[in-house]
Each structure stands twice: as C-alpha cells, then as structure tokens.
C-alpha cells in the first residue's frame, strides 16, 4: 500500500512541476519593449526575430545611414518573435519609442518600425520632425502594404529591403513609388464544380430512365409475342 501512495504522490508532484514549468517558460519566449536594448540614436536594424540575413542587415544599415546623413532622420527597424500577451505591434512600437526617446526633443527625428514574425504584424512610430515629411496615410501604406506583401511568401528580407527603400525615398522628398502591385494569379479550373457534377449526373439518370421506359415495354412485348 505504501508504494501505491508514494507512486500517486510522485505522479501528482510531476504534473505540478510540468504545469509550473509551462507557466514559467511562456513569458520567457515573449518580447516586450523593455527587452530591447537601446541601440543609440544611430539608425540601424535589430533582428530579434532572427529572420534577416547578414547581407540584408548590412544593406539596410547602409541605406539608413545614407538617409540619416541626407536628412538627419534616424530609422530603426526591429524584428521580434512573439509579443507579450495582449500586446500588439503598434502598442509595442509605441512603448519602445517612448522608452528609447523619452522627450520630444530626442523623439523629433526618430522612426521605429516593428515586425512581429509570429503574426507578421507591422507598425510604425515617428517623431514630429519626421511627420513634416511623412503623412499618416503614406506611413500606414508603407508598413501595411509595402512591408506585408512579401510576407505572404515568408520573404522577410525582401519585406524589410522594400520598406526601407520606399521610406528612404519619401523622407528624402523623392517621388513615392507607392505600394507594390499585387497581381492575382488566375488558375484555370480543370475540374467540374459540385453543381456541374450534380447536373450531369441528373441528366444521365433522366436519359437512362427514358431509355428504360421505352425499351423495357418493347422487350416485354416481343418476349410475350414469342412465347405465345
């Protein structure tokens, strides 16, 4: 009996330990604004989501540095994997912006773009001086269209490269290339729909019944004549 009690207690403690471990591990994998270290005011990219190649990161940094030298505006691109419960990409980037740049003076020429690789959610936050060059509609289009179209194919590198390229053009006062053109692929249907299949089946049945209604009486008649 003692071994049975000990065995049951052991199972109970194991289940409690697994439950506690689950509750403890979940927040560790989530990312909040406080988890992202301040990189300084220099423009750049922080790939916490680990989805960008070294080539892409180098290209983005060079583009953002050129933009900073030309305009005085510093753009920071942050990728992350999984947000805290209840957090959205926008609430995350808003909190991160305030954390990195706590006063209006430091905020003026800063831009942060965030990308959550779990939901492919995107968001942007920028200061007052940037707002003079970047209107809300264009900013929304950049992160919701230019950034997200390549994400449909899981292409994070192209997503960030296209976003930085378009944003840099707008902030430099160049013509806005606009969002990417999405071409819908039309696949020719090589199968019949349920309705078409049902119609064809119904037609076959009707024809078969008509033939049967004509042939069976004739066969019966001839059989009767032959036997008489």
C-alpha positions as CSV (number, residue, x, y, z in Angstrom):
1,X,0.0,0.0,0.0
2,X,2.8,2.4,0.9
3,X,4.4,2.1,-2.6
4,X,1.0,2.9,-4.2
5,X,0.6,6.1,-2.1
6,X,4.2,7.0,-3.0
7,X,3.6,6.4,-6.7
8,X,0.5,8.5,-6.7
9,X,2.2,11.3,-4.9
10,X,5.1,11.1,-7.3
11,X,2.8,11.5,-10.3
12,X,1.0,14.4,-8.6
13,X,4.3,16.2,-8.0
14,X,5.4,15.6,-11.6
15,X,2.2,17.1,-13.0
16,X,2.5,20.1,-10.8
17,X,6.1,20.6,-11.8
18,X,5.2,20.3,-15.5
19,X,2.4,22.9,-15.1
20,X,4.7,25.3,-13.2
21,X,7.3,24.9,-15.9
22,X,4.8,25.7,-18.6
23,X,3.6,28.8,-16.8
24,X,7.2,29.9,-16.2
25,X,8.5,29.3,-19.7
26,X,5.7,31.1,-21.7
27,X,6.7,34.6,-20.7
28,X,10.4,34.0,-21.4
29,X,9.7,33.5,-25.1
30,X,7.6,36.6,-25.3
31,X,9.2,40.0,-26.0
32,X,8.2,43.3,-24.6
33,X,9.7,46.8,-25.2
34,X,11.8,46.6,-22.1
35,X,13.6,43.6,-23.5
36,X,15.0,45.5,-26.5
37,X,18.2,47.4,-25.6
38,X,18.7,51.0,-26.6
39,X,21.0,51.0,-29.7
40,X,21.7,54.7,-29.5
41,X,20.4,57.3,-31.9
42,X,22.3,55.9,-34.8
43,X,20.0,54.4,-37.4
44,X,20.1,50.6,-37.8
45,X,18.4,47.2,-37.5
46,X,17.8,44.9,-34.6
47,X,16.9,41.4,-35.7
48,X,15.5,39.9,-32.5
49,X,13.2,37.7,-34.7
50,X,16.3,36.2,-36.3
51,X,14.8,36.3,-39.8
52,X,17.2,38.6,-41.7
53,X,20.4,37.5,-43.4
54,X,23.7,39.2,-42.7
55,X,23.6,40.6,-46.3
56,X,20.2,42.2,-45.8
57,X,21.2,43.7,-42.4
58,X,24.3,45.2,-44.0
59,X,22.4,46.6,-46.9
60,X,19.7,48.1,-44.6
61,X,22.3,49.7,-42.3
62,X,24.0,51.4,-45.2
63,X,20.7,52.7,-46.6
64,X,19.6,54.0,-43.3
65,X,23.0,55.7,-42.6
66,X,22.8,57.4,-46.0
67,X,19.3,58.5,-45.2
68,X,20.5,59.9,-41.8
69,X,23.3,61.8,-43.5
70,X,21.0,63.3,-46.1
71,X,18.0,64.2,-43.8
72,X,19.1,63.9,-40.2
73,X,16.4,61.3,-39.7
74,X,17.3,58.0,-37.9
75,X,15.2,55.0,-38.8
76,X,15.3,51.8,-36.6
77,X,14.0,48.5,-37.8
78,X,13.1,46.0,-35.1
79,X,12.0,42.4,-35.7
80,X,10.9,40.2,-32.8
81,X,9.4,36.8,-32.3
82,X,6.2,36.7,-30.2
83,X,4.8,39.6,-28.3
84,X,3.6,39.6,-24.7
85,X,0.0,38.5,-24.1
86,X,-2.3,41.3,-25.1
87,X,0.4,43.3,-26.8
88,X,0.0,44.4,-30.5
89,X,2.8,45.5,-32.9
90,X,1.5,49.1,-32.5
91,X,1.4,49.1,-28.7
92,X,4.9,47.5,-28.7
93,X,6.4,50.1,-31.0
94,X,4.7,53.0,-29.1
95,X,6.1,51.8,-25.8
96,X,9.6,51.2,-27.4
97,X,9.6,54.7,-28.9
98,X,8.8,56.3,-25.5
99,X,11.4,54.1,-23.8
100,X,14.2,54.9,-26.2
101,X,13.3,58.5,-26.7
102,X,11.6,59.9,-23.6
103,X,11.3,63.6,-24.5
104,X,10.0,65.5,-27.6
105,X,13.5,66.8,-28.5
106,X,15.0,63.3,-28.7
107,X,11.9,61.9,-30.5
108,X,11.7,64.5,-33.2
109,X,13.9,62.9,-35.9
110,X,13.4,59.2,-34.9
111,X,11.5,56.5,-36.6
112,X,10.9,52.9,-35.3
113,X,9.4,50.2,-37.5
114,X,8.4,46.9,-35.8
115,X,7.7,43.5,-37.3
116,X,6.4,40.5,-35.3
117,X,7.4,37.3,-37.1
118,X,4.7,35.2,-35.4
119,X,1.7,37.2,-36.7
120,X,3.6,39.1,-39.4
121,X,2.1,42.2,-37.8
122,X,3.8,45.5,-38.5
123,X,3.7,49.0,-37.0
124,X,5.5,52.4,-37.2
125,X,6.0,55.3,-34.8
126,X,7.9,58.5,-35.6
127,X,8.6,62.0,-34.2
128,X,7.2,65.4,-35.1
129,X,10.0,66.4,-37.4
130,X,9.5,63.2,-39.4
131,X,5.8,63.9,-39.6
132,X,6.6,67.0,-41.7
133,X,7.9,64.7,-44.4
134,X,5.8,61.6,-43.9
135,X,2.0,61.8,-43.8
136,X,0.0,59.2,-41.8
137,X,-1.5,57.6,-45.0
138,X,1.8,57.0,-46.6
139,X,3.3,55.7,-43.3
140,X,0.4,53.3,-43.0
141,X,0.8,52.2,-46.6
142,X,4.5,51.5,-46.1
143,X,4.1,49.2,-43.2
144,X,0.7,47.6,-44.1
145,X,1.3,47.2,-47.9
146,X,4.9,47.5,-48.9
147,X,6.2,45.6,-45.9
148,X,3.5,42.9,-45.8
149,X,3.2,41.9,-49.4
150,X,6.5,39.9,-49.4
151,X,5.5,38.4,-46.1
152,X,2.8,36.4,-47.8
153,X,5.6,34.3,-49.2
154,X,7.6,34.4,-46.0
155,X,10.2,36.7,-47.5
156,X,11.3,38.8,-44.6
157,X,14.5,40.0,-46.3
158,X,12.6,41.4,-49.3
159,X,10.0,42.9,-46.9
160,X,12.5,44.9,-45.0
161,X,14.5,45.9,-48.0
162,X,11.4,47.2,-49.9
163,X,10.2,49.0,-46.8
164,X,13.5,50.8,-46.2
165,X,13.8,51.7,-49.9
166,X,10.3,53.3,-50.2
167,X,10.6,55.0,-46.8
168,X,14.0,56.5,-47.7
169,X,12.7,57.9,-51.0
170,X,9.7,59.5,-49.3
171,X,11.8,61.1,-46.5
172,X,14.3,62.4,-49.0
173,X,11.5,64.1,-50.8
174,X,11.7,61.9,-53.9
175,X,8.5,60.7,-55.7
176,X,6.8,57.9,-53.7
177,X,6.9,54.7,-55.7
178,X,3.8,53.6,-53.9
179,X,2.9,50.1,-52.7
180,X,3.7,47.0,-54.7
181,X,1.3,45.9,-57.4
182,X,-0.3,42.7,-56.3
183,X,-1.2,40.5,-59.3
184,X,-3.9,37.9,-58.6
185,X,-3.0,34.6,-60.2
186,X,-5.9,33.1,-62.0
187,X,-5.7,29.3,-62.1
188,X,-7.7,27.6,-64.9
189,X,-10.2,25.2,-63.5
190,X,-9.5,21.7,-64.6
191,X,-12.3,20.1,-62.6
192,X,-16.1,20.3,-62.5
193,X,-17.9,22.0,-59.7
194,X,-20.3,20.1,-57.5
195,X,-23.2,21.8,-59.2
196,X,-21.9,20.8,-62.6
197,X,-21.3,17.3,-61.5
198,X,-24.8,17.1,-60.0
199,X,-26.4,18.5,-63.2
200,X,-24.5,16.0,-65.3
201,X,-25.5,13.1,-63.1
202,X,-29.1,14.2,-63.1
203,X,-29.1,14.3,-66.9
204,X,-27.6,10.8,-67.2
205,X,-30.3,9.4,-64.8
206,X,-33.1,11.1,-66.7
207,X,-31.9,9.8,-70.0
208,X,-31.4,6.3,-68.6
209,X,-34.9,6.3,-67.2
210,X,-36.4,7.5,-70.6
211,X,-34.5,4.7,-72.4
212,X,-35.6,2.2,-69.8
213,X,-39.2,3.4,-70.1
214,X,-39.1,2.9,-73.9
215,X,-37.0,-0.3,-74.2
216,X,-38.5,-2.4,-71.3
217,X,-42.1,-2.4,-72.6
218,X,-40.8,-3.3,-76.1
219,X,-38.7,-6.1,-74.9
220,X,-41.6,-7.4,-72.7
221,X,-44.0,-7.2,-75.7
222,X,-41.6,-9.2,-78.0
223,X,-41.0,-11.7,-75.3
224,X,-44.7,-12.1,-74.9
225,X,-45.3,-12.5,-78.6
226,X,-42.5,-15.0,-78.9
227,X,-43.9,-17.2,-76.1
228,X,-47.5,-17.2,-77.5
